[in-house]
């Protein structure tokens, strides 16, 4: 599991209110660790844009301090910022987490049901608790729900299927005396499920874009790790 600030800005503090938070889980399906299934969520409900072009425009606007121009071009983005931008909980452990994209369950008879992941603390959002346990839920799509557009949220009246419980009881211990957090930087989470039988993807155009961006970001982090190792050896 990995908690993160979900913006790409490395200097944004964990308790900052100007960005969303992320929570990712990896299920390792093989002994060598190369086969896995990832659940990637953040505390925003919905997404600011629905296409790769809009996603790129957003980051360019943030980089160049041209957010007003971006919001004029993408009216939904302004609505999102004003109405759906996440308000942080007291801690990462008491947040509610949502998958941006819709996925689908496929049974042995090839019947499909679209869903979005939802993770929430048993004790409720915005409450301090010593028990870091959370419910893993699948919010099921109903007839008429848009499954290929990340900006479209589904009604809270939809059915939720309880898929399991997530318990965080210890920090990852590094092997070989490596600095804490190094393995966190090595991991490249994958928004597209590739090895989990019975779980498929929607046709959301942002899925491929996010996958490519995550891969590029992960490779950059790994290059920096290698530089740190080389400097330490010297």
N, C-alpha and C positions, 0 to 999 in steps of 0.2 A: 504494500500500500504506500501511497505517497500523497501528502498534502502539499499544496503549492499556492503561490499567488499566480493567478491565471491570466496575466496580461502580457508577459514577455518583457516587462521592465524590471531589470534585476535589482534596482535600487528601491523598489516599492516595498515599504515595510509590511510585515505580516498583519499588523493591526491597522493598516491604512484603509480608508473608506473610499478610495478613488479607483478601486479595481475589484474584480470578482476573485473568488477563491476556487481552487480546484481540488478534487479528490479522485484518485485513480487506484484501481485494484487490479492486480495481475494474478490469474489462476495459472499456475505452471502445470502443463499437461504431459511433460516428458522429463526424464531424468537429466537430460543435458540442458534443459531450460529453454531450448529453441522453439518448442511448441507451446503456445500459451493462448489464453483468452483474456482480453482486457476489458474492464468497465471504466469508462472515463466520464466524469461528471463535473459540474460546477454548481455554484450556489445561485446562479442566475436562472430565471425561468423563461425559456425561450432564447432567442438569439437576436443580435442587433441587425444582421443582414441575412439574406437567403442564398447568395451566390458567391463564388470565389472572387469575382470582380469586386463585389461590394466589400468583401473581407479585406482585400488588398487596399482598396480605397480608404477603409477605416484606419489601417495602420499608417498609411501615408499621411492622412490628415492628423493623426496623433503625433507623428514625427515632425511634421511641418507646422504644427499649431494652426491648423485650418479646419477645426472641428465644425464651425458654423457652416462653412461651405459644404462639408460632408453631410451635415444634418439637413441642409436644404435640398441636397440631391437625393437623400434617402429619408423620406418622411417617416417611415416606420422606425428608423433609427432614433429619431427625436422622441417618438412615442415611447420606445423602449427605454431610453435614458430617463424619461420623466416618470414612467409608470412601472417598468419591470426591472430596472437596474437593482441589483441585490442590496438589501440592508443587512450588514453583518451581524451575526450572532456574537455571543460573548467569546466563543472560541471555535476552532475548527471542529471540535468534538460535538458541538451542539448546533451545527448548521443542518440545513436540509439541502440535499444534493439532487441534481437532475441531469439526465443525459440530454444533450442538445438534439440528437437525431433520433428518429424512429427506427427500430429494428423489428424483426418479425420472428415469432415462434413458428416452426414447421413440424408437424407431427408425422407419424409413419404413413398416414393417408394423404400426405401432401397438403393438408389443410393449413392455412396461414392465419395468424392473428398478429397485427402490429402492436408494438408497445414501446414505451420509453422507460428507462431505468429511473427509479426514485429511491433515495437513501435518506432515512430520517432517524434521529435518536428516539429510543423508546420513551424517554422522559419528556419529549417534546422540544421544539425549537426554542432558543433563547433562555434555556435554563442551565445553570451550573450543575454538574453531576460528577461523582467519582466513578460511576459505572459507564465506561466508554463503549456502550453497546448500541447498535443501530439496526433497524430493519432494512433489509434489501427488498424493495418492492418493484413490481412491473406495472406501470399505469397502462391499461389496455385501451386501444383505440376503439371507438364506436363508429358506426356507420356515419359517414360524412366528415369525420376528422381528417385533416390534411396530414399526410404522413411523409411527404417529400419536401416540406418547407420548414426549416428550423425556427422561423419567426412565428409560426402558428402554435400557440399553446392549446392544450386540450382542457376541457372543463374538469374541475375538481370532483364533479359528480360521477366521472368515469369509474369503472370498476378497477380496483387495485388487487393484484395477485401477490401474495406474500411468498417470496422466493427463498428466504433464509435470514440469518442473523450474522452481522459482522461484529466481531469483538476485537478490540485493540488492547492487548495486555502487555506489550513490551516493545522496545525500540529494536530496530535491526542492529545486530552486532556485526561489526566489520571483521573480515578475516585478515590475518597477517598484519595486524596493527595499523591498517589504513585509517586515514582521517575519517571521522564520522561524516556521513553525507556523500561520500564519493560514489558509492554504489547507486544512490538515488539519482545522481547525475548521469550514470551510464544507461539507465533504463530508458528505452524509447517505447512509450505506450502506443498502441495501434487502435485508432477509432473503428477500424473495420474488423469484425469477428471472422477469423479464417479457419479455425480448427475446432470450434464448438458445434457438435452435431445438434441440429434442431434450432439453431439460431442463425438468422440471415439478416440482410440489410435492406433498407428502403432504397429509393432512387434519389435521395437527397443529394444534390450536386455538391454540397459542401463536404461530404464524406471524403471523397478523393482528395480534395484540396487540403483538408486538415491532416490527412494521412501524410501527404507530401511535406507539409510544413513541419509536422512533428519529426519526420525523418531528418530533415535538414537541421532543425534545432538540436536534435540528439547528436548528430555527427559533430556539430560545433562544440557541444559540451564535452564530447569524448576527446576532441582535439585539445581542448584546454586541460583536461585531466592528464593527457599524455605529456603536455608541456610541464605541468606541475611535477609529474613523476621524474622527468628528465632533470629538472632543476634541483629536485631533492637529491638525486643521485650525485650531482656535481658537488 
